[in-house]
Amino acid sequence: MNLQKLYSYARKGIDEYELIEEGDKIAVGISGGKDSLTLLYALSGLSRFYPKHFDLHAITVDLGQPGLDFGPIHKLCSDLGVPYTVVPTQIYEIIFEARREENPCSLCAKMRKGAFNEQAKALGCNKVAYAHHRDDLLETLLLSLIFEGRIHTFSPKTYWDRMGLTLIRPLLFIPEEEIVSFARKYELPVVKNPCPADGYTKRQYAKELLSSIAHDYPGTKERMLTAILNGDLHGWPERIINPRLNAKQKH
């Protein structure tokens, strides 16, 4: 995938669900993985020619794991002209050393989200951008169905009333394999996740299950995405799924 195709994918999601408005200041969550770095490329490029002006600020929540070097990400952000902030925390020490959590992912995500949102608000941002792609969307649907007993996945846009922030996901239409291709083509400075739980999660199980089904039945992912877009799925209200239809019904 080249830059032009990346911009096309991202703009489709942004335009379809009205994710960006004039004057937005968007905090981009940078974990150091291929997905978040691809999102950074997409939004920094679009900010130069998108008809609605918006500003970006990249933020990494440093969990405090030993051996992490965010220097290459600093350089990338500088090259792209995007301000970059690393938020130091003791999340790793609290979860894996002090509390010794057996199932750490939920608490870790909650603490990371809290630190990220607080920094975004401190910087004057009104929106935060996550790098969830098409496969994340489908995996979340499987997780919800298998482990929660409901048909649910996340929405392209969510407003957090308590924080006064709007979460947007501009990469929802991009298949993961396209992001892998982009990361290799542009040699993204990916920071490997040394988390002890990495690769041993329910999310990883859903990823492998989806991959197996798609291998046996080609086109599965495309059909699942179509089902989400066409269905009245919890988390995808009609005003989000089809804002144009909703607008027509008002007249």
N, C-alpha and C positions, 0 to 999 in steps of 0.2 A: 504494500500500500504506500503510495506517495503522498506528499503534502496536499495536493489538490483533492485527492479522494478523501483524505482525512477531513479537510474543511467541508466537503460536500456532505459527508455523514453527519458531522457535528451540526452543521447549519440546518439539516433536515430536522433533527431533534429540537433545536433551538426555535426554529420557526413554527414547527407543528404544535408545540406546547407553550409557546410564548415565554421562553425561559429567561430572556434578557430584555430589559427595558432601558430606555434612555437614562443615562446618569448612574447606572448600577456600579457599585464597587464590589467586586466578587473575590472572595477568599478561595483560593484553589488548594485543596488538600493534597499534599505531596507526601506519600508514604515512602517513596524511593523506588517503587515498583514500576513495571512497564506501563501499567494502566494510567497511573497518575501523571507520569511524565508525558505520555501521549496526550492526555487532557491538557496539560500545560502548553504543549505545542499547538494544539487545536485552538485554544482560546487566545493565546498570544498572537497567533496569526490572524484570526478573525477580528481581533480588536483593531487591526490596522485598516480594515476595509468594510466592516459590518456597518450597516446604515444607522444603527443606534450606538452612540458612544458609550463605552464602559471601560472601567479600570480594573486591573488585576493586582492581587497580592498573594504570592505563594507562601504557604505555611506548612512546616513539618513539625509534628509533635515527636520529639525525641524521647523515647521510652526509657532511656538510660541504660540500654544494653551495651555491653563492652564491645569495642572493635568496630563501631559504625563510623564511617567517614562521609559526611555530607558535602565535602569540598567540591566534588564534581557537579553536584546539583547546584551549589552556589554559582559555579562557573556557567552552567547552562542557563540559569535564570538571568545572570548578567548578560550573556550573549543575546537572550531573547528580550531584554529590557524589562524584566518583571521583578519588582522588589521581592525579597525572600527573607523570611523570618523562621528561625528554628526555636521552638519552645522547649526548654529543658524540663524534664519531669523525672520522678522517681517511680514511675508506674511499674517498670520491670522489677525493681527491688520489692515493691509492695506486694505484687501479685505472686511472684515466683520464689521470693526468699522469705518475706515476712509472713504472708498468709499461706503460701504453698498451695494455691488453688488447684484442685483436681480438674476443674473445668473452667479454665481462665478466660476463654474468649469473650464471653458476655461482659464480664467486669472490665476487661481490658478495653473493649470497644467503647463502653460507657465512659470510662475515664479519659480515653483519647478524644472522644467526641466533646466532652466537657472542656478539656484544655484547648482544643481547636476552636470551639465556638467562642470561648472567652477572649482568645487572642483576636479572632475575627471582629468581634464587637469593639475591642480596644483600638483596632485599626480603622474603625469607622465603616466596616463593610455591612452591607444590607443583605448580601446573598453569599452562600457557600456552595462550592461545586465539588461533587464527588465524581470519581472516574468509573462508576459502574457501567459495564457494557452489556450487550445483548445476552451473553452467556450467564452473567451474574443474575440478570433478570429471570432467566429460565431456571437456574439452579435454586433461586429463592422460592420460586413456585413449587419445585419439587420438595424442598425442605419443609415448606408450609404444609403441603399435602401429606407427607410421610410422618412428620414429627409433631404437627400441631392439629391435624385433622380439619384443616380449612383450606380453601382455595384463595391464595393471597400472594401478592408480590408487591414490591415497592413502586411508587409513582414517579413519573418524570419530574414532578415539582411538589414540594411539601413545605407548608408554612408552619414554623415553630412559633406559636404565639408567645410562649414564655420568654424566649430569647429575642423575639423580634427579628428573626432571620428566616430567609427562604432558601431551602435546599434545592439545588437543580442538578440534573444528571444529563449533561449534553451528549454523552457517548452511547446512549441506550440502543441505538440502531447498529452499532458496530460489532461484528462478530469478533470473538477473541483472537481467532487466527489472523485476522487483519492487523490487530494490534501487535501480535507477535512479529508479523512481517515488518511492520513499521519500526518497531524497536530495533530489529536487526539492521534494516536498511539505513537508519539514521544513527546507529550506534549509541542508543540512549544510555546514559550513565546509571544503569540500574544498581541500586543498593540491595544486596541479598539480605533477606529477612532471616536473622538467626534465632527467631523465637522458638523455644522448645516445643511448642504446640503446632508449629508449622507443618502441614502435611498430615496431621492426625486429627482432623476435625470433621464434623458433620458436613461442613461446606465442601471439604475435599471428597467426601463420599458422594455427595450430590454431583460434583463435577465429573467424577469417574463414571457414575451411573448414567448421566446425560451423554457423555462421550460414547459409552458402550451402546446405548440405544440408537444414537445417531449413526454409529458405524454400521449397525445391523439394519437400520431403516433410514437410508439417506433422505434428507429433506425434513427430518423430524424437528430440528430447531426452527426452521422457517415456518412450519405448520404450528408449532407451539406459540411462536411470536404472533402469528396471525390470529390465533385463538384469543390471546391476551388483548390484542388491539380491537378485535371485534366483539369481545364479550363484556358483560357487566361485572367486572372483577373487582372485588373489594380492594381498595387501594388505587384503583383506576376509575374514579367516578366519571360519569358521562361528560361533565364539563371539561375534564382533562383529556379523556379519550378522543372526543370529537367536539372541540370548541366551536367549529364552524356550524355544525348541526345545532348546537345549543343556541348559538346566536340567531340562527334562522327561526327557531321555535319562539323566540321572544317577539318576533315581528308578525 
